[in-house]
Structures are given as structure tokens and as C-alpha cells.
Amino acid sequence: MLNIENLHVYYGGIHALKGISLEVAEGKIVTLIGANGAGKSTTLRTISGIVRPREGRITFEGKDMTALPAYEIVGMGIALVPEGRRVFTHLTVLEVLENLLLGAHTRRDSRGVHEDLESVCELFPILKERASQSAGTLSGGEQQMLAVGRALMSRPRLLLMDEPSLGLAPFLVKEVFKTIRQLHDEGTTILLVEQNARAALRIADYGYILETGEIVLQGTGDELVHNDDVRKAYLGVE
């Protein structure tokens, strides 16, 4: 479904991604694991068209998308749930729910958009209960639901998720991963960046370990969660 070949990305003189190659098969959950600064978020931002690679190739369903602008990439069926959620904090929840339609700006099927809006509200009913609150007063978990819902409004075939559990209480982390499983079960392919390596590998079909812009290890989620080096470096197991 998604193929990345020899991707090099720079921020000024900083070589952030050093020739990485990876694949996301249709219907799978693939995770990227690594420390801060390893290049995980840069990978997602490059796939999304927010950052431009200096070298390499990205294809989606056989189509070269390396040089496409971000809005065309969304139109192809790829949506990003960004790190930090990025909700419209000054608007009320009701207004933000209406602005979920911004996530569907590339679509012309008004009936389908309305159905998806209803589906998002069914998936995250707490947002309706918070209709009169400004989004900035929502809890971290509620803001994360809002960010996921916004991405889902584009009806993505590939969902990119950047640190969805970051800063959340443990019981909310469980809810986030429950939602990821549900979205996957409903047919969405997911590329997940997550510092909670144990939780990510438990649900992932395949995983890649990034260190300073390079892929140093890859394998199935089960293989990586039982790998001694991974367990020592990322799972806190001696």
C-alpha cells in the first residue's frame, strides 16, 4: 500500500532521515519505535507532504506521491493525526464538531460526509456531551478524540498517528489503543508512531526501530517485543 525507498530528509544542515526504507501493507498496523529525535515524526510529516525529502521516493497504491502537496495527499486517502492534537482551542466543541467538515474538504459526497460525521460522534459520544465547552477546556483524552475524528472525516485508507497516547493518564491510554484496534478492525490501515513501545508492539503486525534517522531493526510486533535489545532499550526490561 505505502512504500518508502531510500528517504533522506534534512532540516537545514541536520540530516534527520538517512536513507530509510519501509513498507505498510494494506489492512495492517505498522509501528515506528524510537527515542526522541530518532526521526519518527519526521517520517510521518514527510509522508503527509508537510516536509519535503531531499532524496528518495514515496508511493501509495503504486502512485508516486513524493512531490505532491499535502492537500492532494489527503485526497489520495492518507490522513495525519498530529502530535499534540492541534485542536482549535478558541472554538466551542460544537463549533469544532462542525469544523470536522474541514477534514472532509477534499470530498464531494455530501451524504457520505454527513454519515461519517454521525459515525465520528457515535465513536466519541463524549464530544457531544461537551458541546458548549471550548475545545481548549477539554481533557487531553477528549482533545485526542477530536483530532482522530477530524482525520477520519477524510475517510482515509491509511491513517498516520503521531504519539496518540502522549501525556494521557494510563486509563485513557488504554482507551486510545482500544480505538486504534477498532479502527483497524473496521478496515483502516494504520502507521503508528508511539513512545509507549510495549503497547504499540502488542497491537502491531509489523514494526521498525529508528535510531538517529536510520532503521536499525525490523520485524513482526511479536518478534520485536521479545527481542532482547528492544526489551532493554525501549521496554525497560533488563
PLY file of the C-alpha trace (Angstrom):
ply
format ascii 1.0
element vertex 238
property float x
property float y
property float z
element edge 237
property int vertex1
property int vertex2
end_header
0.00 0.00 0.00
2.65 2.52 1.12
6.29 2.16 0.11
9.17 4.39 1.15
12.51 3.95 -0.60
15.83 5.50 0.44
14.27 8.56 2.05
16.61 11.40 3.04
15.28 14.45 4.87
17.20 17.47 6.11
16.34 20.33 8.45
18.92 22.87 7.34
22.22 21.12 7.97
20.68 18.40 10.13
20.31 15.05 8.38
17.07 13.88 10.02
16.33 10.76 7.91
19.27 8.88 6.45
18.00 6.71 3.65
15.18 4.84 5.37
13.03 2.33 3.50
9.83 0.80 4.85
6.52 -0.67 3.77
2.98 -0.54 5.13
0.81 -3.35 3.80
-2.91 -2.83 3.34
-5.02 -3.80 6.33
-2.10 -3.83 8.77
-0.95 -1.84 11.78
2.70 -0.85 11.43
4.53 0.99 14.18
7.67 3.12 14.33
9.56 2.92 17.62
12.44 5.11 18.71
13.71 7.70 21.16
13.02 11.43 20.86
14.80 12.80 17.82
15.03 9.42 16.08
13.04 10.65 13.08
9.62 9.14 13.75
7.55 12.32 13.45
9.67 13.49 10.52
8.74 10.31 8.70
5.02 10.97 9.14
5.36 14.63 8.23
7.21 13.70 5.06
4.59 11.14 4.05
1.93 13.83 4.65
3.66 16.36 2.41
4.42 18.77 5.24
8.18 18.18 4.91
9.93 17.67 1.58
12.59 14.95 1.17
15.87 15.78 -0.50
16.18 12.26 -1.87
14.09 9.12 -2.08
10.64 8.03 -3.24
7.23 7.55 -1.62
4.49 5.62 -3.38
0.92 4.97 -2.30
-1.04 2.23 -4.04
1.55 2.33 -6.80
1.36 6.10 -7.37
4.39 8.32 -6.80
3.40 10.97 -4.23
6.87 12.21 -3.29
6.39 15.74 -4.63
2.64 16.13 -4.10
1.27 18.94 -1.88
-0.37 17.95 1.38
-3.97 18.55 0.24
-3.53 16.17 -2.71
-2.10 13.53 -0.39
-5.20 13.81 1.80
-7.29 13.40 -1.34
-5.44 10.17 -2.11
-6.67 8.69 1.15
-3.97 9.49 3.72
-4.71 11.46 6.91
-2.49 12.50 9.80
-3.41 12.74 13.48
-0.61 15.10 14.56
1.39 15.02 17.74
-0.07 17.42 20.27
-3.60 17.10 18.83
-3.71 20.65 17.37
-7.39 21.36 18.04
-8.99 24.80 17.61
-8.85 25.73 21.28
-10.78 29.04 21.00
-13.87 27.42 19.46
-16.53 25.55 21.37
-16.82 21.82 20.99
-19.98 22.25 18.96
-18.18 24.61 16.58
-15.25 22.25 16.39
-17.60 19.39 15.63
-18.92 21.48 12.74
-15.32 22.09 11.74
-14.81 18.38 11.49
-16.09 19.04 8.00
-12.72 20.67 7.31
-11.31 17.17 7.44
-13.60 16.34 4.52
-12.68 19.34 2.38
-11.45 17.13 -0.49
-14.72 15.19 -0.62
-17.82 15.97 -2.71
-20.15 13.24 -1.42
-22.27 15.30 0.94
-24.40 12.36 2.05
-21.29 10.31 2.86
-19.78 13.24 4.75
-22.93 13.56 6.86
-22.88 9.81 7.57
-19.23 9.98 8.60
-19.92 12.92 10.87
-22.57 10.85 12.62
-20.16 7.91 12.83
-17.47 10.05 14.46
-19.97 11.28 17.03
-21.02 7.69 17.73
-17.38 6.66 18.10
-16.69 9.54 20.51
-20.04 10.42 22.18
-18.32 12.45 24.90
-17.75 15.21 22.34
-21.49 15.77 22.02
-21.74 15.98 25.80
-19.09 18.73 25.77
-20.83 20.71 23.02
-20.91 24.03 24.92
-17.28 23.92 26.08
-14.39 25.46 24.21
-12.05 22.84 22.86
-9.22 24.26 24.92
-11.03 23.22 28.11
-11.35 19.58 27.05
-9.18 16.99 28.72
-6.19 15.64 26.82
-8.07 12.46 26.02
-11.08 14.36 24.66
-8.84 16.53 22.52
-7.20 13.40 21.17
-10.63 12.02 20.25
-11.34 15.27 18.44
-8.08 15.08 16.50
-8.76 11.48 15.47
-12.31 12.36 14.45
-11.08 15.22 12.28
-8.72 12.87 10.44
-11.43 10.25 9.98
-13.66 12.78 8.22
-11.44 12.49 5.13
-12.35 8.77 5.08
-8.68 7.70 4.98
-7.49 4.33 3.80
-4.19 5.00 5.60
-4.23 6.74 8.98
-0.99 8.19 10.31
-0.98 8.60 14.09
1.77 10.57 15.83
2.10 9.84 19.56
-1.65 9.43 20.25
-1.10 8.44 23.90
1.34 11.25 24.72
0.54 12.95 28.03
-2.55 10.89 28.78
-3.46 9.13 32.00
-2.98 5.33 31.94
-6.70 4.54 31.70
-7.00 6.92 28.73
-4.01 5.29 27.06
-5.95 2.02 27.15
-8.92 3.76 25.51
-6.69 5.19 22.79
-5.31 1.77 21.90
-8.80 0.30 22.05
-9.86 2.90 19.48
-6.87 2.07 17.27
-7.86 -1.59 17.32
-11.45 -0.69 16.46
-10.44 1.49 13.52
-8.19 -1.28 12.26
-10.94 -3.87 12.63
-13.18 -1.61 10.55
-10.67 -1.68 7.70
-8.32 1.26 8.22
-4.61 0.68 7.66
-2.56 2.43 10.36
1.02 3.69 10.61
1.59 4.42 14.30
4.35 6.45 15.89
4.35 5.80 19.62
6.76 6.06 22.55
4.71 3.54 24.51
6.62 0.79 22.74
5.11 -2.10 24.65
1.52 -1.10 23.85
2.35 -0.31 20.23
4.14 -3.59 19.57
1.33 -5.58 21.16
-1.14 -4.38 18.53
1.25 -4.01 15.59
1.52 -6.51 12.78
4.98 -5.16 11.95
7.41 -2.67 13.43
10.51 -0.66 12.66
13.07 0.61 15.15
14.50 4.04 14.32
17.73 5.39 15.77
19.11 8.79 14.73
17.38 8.72 11.38
18.13 5.13 10.44
16.17 1.89 10.67
18.28 -0.43 12.78
15.84 -3.28 13.29
12.52 -4.51 11.94
10.21 -7.46 12.40
6.74 -8.52 13.45
5.35 -6.94 16.59
5.77 -10.22 18.43
9.38 -10.63 17.29
10.32 -7.13 18.40
8.58 -7.27 21.76
10.61 -10.41 22.56
13.91 -9.11 21.12
16.47 -8.66 23.92
17.88 -5.41 22.52
14.42 -3.91 22.10
13.38 -5.03 25.55
16.42 -3.40 27.15
16.28 -0.16 25.16
12.54 0.50 24.92
10.61 -1.77 27.25
12.60 -1.28 30.44
13.45 -4.97 30.77
16.92 -6.00 31.85
0 1
1 2
2 3
3 4
4 5
5 6
6 7
7 8
8 9
9 10
10 11
11 12
12 13
13 14
14 15
15 16
16 17
17 18
18 19
19 20
20 21
21 22
22 23
23 24
24 25
25 26
26 27
27 28
28 29
29 30
30 31
31 32
32 33
33 34
34 35
35 36
36 37
37 38
38 39
39 40
40 41
41 42
42 43
43 44
44 45
45 46
46 47
47 48
48 49
49 50
50 51
51 52
52 53
53 54
54 55
55 56
56 57
57 58
58 59
59 60
60 61
61 62
62 63
63 64
64 65
65 66
66 67
67 68
68 69
69 70
70 71
71 72
72 73
73 74
74 75
75 76
76 77
77 78
78 79
79 80
80 81
81 82
82 83
83 84
84 85
85 86
86 87
87 88
88 89
89 90
90 91
91 92
92 93
93 94
94 95
95 96
96 97
97 98
98 99
99 100
100 101
101 102
102 103
103 104
104 105
105 106
106 107
107 108
108 109
109 110
110 111
111 112
112 113
113 114
114 115
115 116
116 117
117 118
118 119
119 120
120 121
121 122
122 123
123 124
124 125
125 126
126 127
127 128
128 129
129 130
130 131
131 132
132 133
133 134
134 135
135 136
136 137
137 138
138 139
139 140
140 141
141 142
142 143
143 144
144 145
145 146
146 147
147 148
148 149
149 150
150 151
151 152
152 153
153 154
154 155
155 156
156 157
157 158
158 159
159 160
160 161
161 162
162 163
163 164
164 165
165 166
166 167
167 168
168 169
169 170
170 171
171 172
172 173
173 174
174 175
175 176
176 177
177 178
178 179
179 180
180 181
181 182
182 183
183 184
184 185
185 186
186 187
187 188
188 189
189 190
190 191
191 192
192 193
193 194
194 195
195 196
196 197
197 198
198 199
199 200
200 201
201 202
202 203
203 204
204 205
205 206
206 207
207 208
208 209
209 210
210 211
211 212
212 213
213 214
214 215
215 216
216 217
217 218
218 219
219 220
220 221
221 222
222 223
223 224
224 225
225 226
226 227
227 228
228 229
229 230
230 231
231 232
232 233
233 234
234 235
235 236
236 237
